[in-house]
Amino acid sequence: MSTRITIFDTTLRDGEQSPGCSMNPAEKVKLARQIERLGADVIEAGFPIASAGEVDAVKAVAQEIRSAKVAALARAKEADIKAAGKALAGAARPLIHTFLATSAIHLKYKLKVTAEEALKQAVDGVKLARSLAPEVEFSAEDASRTDYAYLLEVLQAVYEAGASVLNVPDTVGYSLPQEYAEMVAKLVRDIPGAIISVHCHNDLGLAVANSLAAVQAGARQVECTINGIGERAGNTALEEVAMALKVKSATLGAVETGIKAELLAPTSAMLAGITGIWPQPNKAIVGRNAFAHEAGIHQHGILANPLCYEIMTPASVGVRETSLVLGKHSGKHAVESRLLALGLAPKAEELEDITAKVKALADQKKFVYDDDLLNLVQHTPEHRTRLIRYQILAGNQVLPTATVEVEVDGQRRTASAVGNGPLDSALEAADKALGLDLELLEMQTRALTGGKDAIAEVIVRVRHEGVESSGQAASPDTIEATLKAYLSAVAVARAALVAA
Amino acid sequence: MSTRITIFDTTLRDGEQSPGCSMNPAEKVKLARQIERLGADVIEAGFPIASAGEVDAVKAVAQEIRSAKVAALARAKEADIKAAGKALAGAARPLIHTFLATSAIHLKYKLKVTAEEALKQAVDGVKLARSLAPEVEFSAEDASRTDYAYLLEVLQAVYEAGASVLNVPDTVGYSLPQEYAEMVAKLVRDIPGAIISVHCHNDLGLAVANSLAAVQAGARQVECTINGIGERAGNTALEEVAMALKVKSATLGAVETGIKAELLAPTSAMLAGITGIWPQPNKAIVGRNAFAHEAGIHQHGILANPLCYEIMTPASVGVRETSLVLGKHSGKHAVESRLLALGLAPKAEELEDITAKVKALADQKKFVYDDDLLNLVQHTPEHRTRLIRYQILAGNQVLPTATVEVEVDGQRRTASAVGNGPLDSALEAADKALGLDLELLEMQTRALTGGKDAIAEVIVRVRHEGVESSGQAASPDTIEATLKAYLSAVAVARAALVAA
């Protein structure tokens, strides 16, 4: 019989406090629905006292979410708790999450109260919260820097006052796993019946390790965020802790969560799409390269047996096609897989030759894009989609207008369009020339070199008749790079439709 | 008396195997110099057998680096080891790093050899390496999934054959800290005299935790990379493990490293500049937000006493001015600090009013940029630098040409320029109109909304007369956003020069 660990998602609250991650009520509702589908047990929707917009957001999430619990944050103050209770009025399963700092440094410098006053404030807060909601969680802010005797006294008192979940945040991200686990083990022993919850920050890169050590020590709830967003270095990443609990379940004490792993990558992408902040390529589980093997040795091992290097499959966490840019470490397999995606099936002897050319080109110019790859291959113009030329007139006092000429299956077609900016007009013109209705899902740009005339690399992901595909290109002209990447993605989608 | 932990940096080898992170010899030398200044003890420069370019890179690094050791990787094969020895010929302190997988799954599926054959191959490899270099490290690839008795047998044998450093990689990133530490503790006990080294991957977000647990168990060398780059989810991040070892030195057994913490952020930025891959904003230690506090509560705590929320200061890891975009969580302090940077010193009563306006605007449009902020403030046109209008003609068969009109200190100036692409021509025209010679250090773009007509947010960092500054702006027109961000950065630099 497995022990169920509660996943408390605070992407919409602690995550949203991350600079650049603000969300409006509609965005919070969209993401909350996805987090509920993902299988989180509790969704913390916001901090109602903060602003009128926060109240609206929490209300909207509370009304929408029916199976997961919806939590709202409140300091242990009457106004905060009443605002939280009010915002949660429409929730099917409301939970008020109230907190107060307990460490000596916070009591002295931030709250300017005595330990006795703080204890009373915490208990009064929990009692008020319990009168407004069936379930209350109390967080002892900066718990990991709090004297244990005092921490126990406060948590014991709020537990008796009606808080069923006792959360002990590592607020400054300062704990080591064994230190944090020791505190949790003592609380589990000293307050039987309470659910001990953990909330870690990643300032030293230890948030996941601290959460896992706490679960082994008896914690039964983990607070976390999608992509690990949150103030400073962020919170425990939901996708990492959920997969670690799954993959290492036996060692961690036969634990399980309700997370549907195959929804991790889509949920990560939805958050990134809303905030515009994408996880770095090597972010565990959800980064673009999390399952990418460029080195020849590893590719060979993977082909021999995926277990040589992969502890979980990309599909198990919902990762679909990844658009690997080819480089000097790329082997035959990587070259073949990109050619197949582009709708070309090279023969074995051709492949050797193309791979050698790719490596030589990569030594010269670092990366080999779809465009370069197609130039290395003898291929028929069928199913080919490429940019011939483009021109653009833009400015903040003219109507941005672009003309694009493309070649599709051997035919040249031209179209012009007006847009909101130079890029928008160029992509609209490309759509018109192609005669297709394409949805742009994602676009990422990076500078490959320094300075104002840097070479831009653009990766785009599009949806065409239900097929998602990606393409990449590079140019000192960002608009040209974007158009080429866009047309590559279209070529891949069309090849997939022909194959299907 | 502290125990010195050796930092083995493999940014140029394992890090470089990360898709998109390839470096040419000149880039490797530039970064190696910086990593030596940073205080790494060993710099792994590459894998000479991989390609002619790799040989050149390792040779160039070996000739340049005088105080740190320079390592080259080689499978336990004659050709590999000879290539490594040759590439290291010019090194002051060469080290050959040879490896062979030891786990049953790798022996069976990848190497297709028996345990006895692998043992012999490892010993022969180390002997050959020892004949070519004064110091040899042996790595048992996939050590954490290797049967302990066999692992010990191999490591004991290669130690006796002359490998002084025995590295036990968690190749698939599958270990939990306690499991990994247990293996390390047994090896420390069973092979007295050897230096046990650890090399972790971050597939479950545990690379730093595993490395620290291993150090507590007696490991004396940690292998890591700047920004944690590396295949899949990457390697142990140097900056995280170095700061954890420093901040938690006492708990971890009075350990120390030679890392100069104040060079961590500049080294991270140099790598990002070379590869074009920037750490995500909430990356621990070196992310743009690692020290950013947006929520009002935290800002209040920080002002009361930085120890409330910060376990290390931004300056201690070399972080300079950060350009925080203002949002609904931003308080008075954040608004004031950006206004001061822009050269405006608001009075206390004005500040209250401006902050309220910022919050109201942020509820409407999420983010408040320099441009918006200046519009909220009554300010004299002195020291003001802003975009009036611009127009551009570009395409891949025309000469990209831009005309820009700016207002500088109340005067309007216009200039035109030709560039490599629309963006380059726009920035060149802005420089001409300003009459300044500016260096563009960094430019990051993200889409704030979805679709082809997404609003682009641009953050740029420039250097002007030795002063580095940053600016930000947003627009559906990427070129307009870039010009506005660029001019904001210029305004900040000019304000700093006036103040100095």
Interface residues (C-beta under 8 A of the other chain):
Chain A: Q17 S18 P19 G20 S22 N24 A50 S51 A52 G53 R75 I105 H106 Y109 K110 D142 T171 V172 G173 Y174 L176 P177 E179 N202 D203 L204 G205 L206 A207 V208 A209 N210 L212 A213 N227 G228 I229 G230 E231 R232 A233 G234 A237 E240 V241 M243 A244 V247 K248 T251 L252 G273 G276 I277 W278 P279 Q280 P281 N282 K283 A284 I285 G287 R288 N289 A290 F291 A292 H293 E294 A295 G296 I297 H298 H300 G301 A304 N305 L307 C308 Y309 E310 I311 M312 L324 V325 G327 K328 H329 K359 A362 D363 K366 F367 L387 R389 Y390 Q391 I392 L393 A394 G395 N396 Q397 V398 P400 G419 N420 G421 P422 L423 D424 L427 E428 E439 L440 L441 M443 T445 R446 A447 L448 T449 G450 G451 K452 D453 A454 A456 E457 S475 P476 D477 T478 I479 E480
Chain B: Q17 S18 P19 G20 S22 N24 A50 S51 A52 G53 R75 I105 H106 Y109 K110 D142 T171 V172 G173 Y174 L176 P177 E179 N202 D203 L204 G205 L206 A207 V208 A209 N210 L212 A213 N227 G228 I229 G230 E231 R232 A233 G234 A237 E240 V241 M243 A244 V247 K248 T251 L252 G273 G276 I277 W278 P279 Q280 P281 N282 K283 A284 I285 G287 N289 A290 F291 A292 H293 E294 A295 G296 I297 H298 H300 G301 A304 N305 L307 C308 Y309 E310 I311 M312 L324 V325 G327 K328 H329 K359 A362 D363 K366 F367 L387 R389 Y390 Q391 I392 L393 A394 G395 N396 Q397 V398 P400 G419 N420 G421 P422 L423 D424 L427 E428 E439 L440 L441 M443 T445 R446 A447 L448 T449 G450 G451 K452 D453 A454 A456 E457 S475 P476 D477 T478 I479 E480
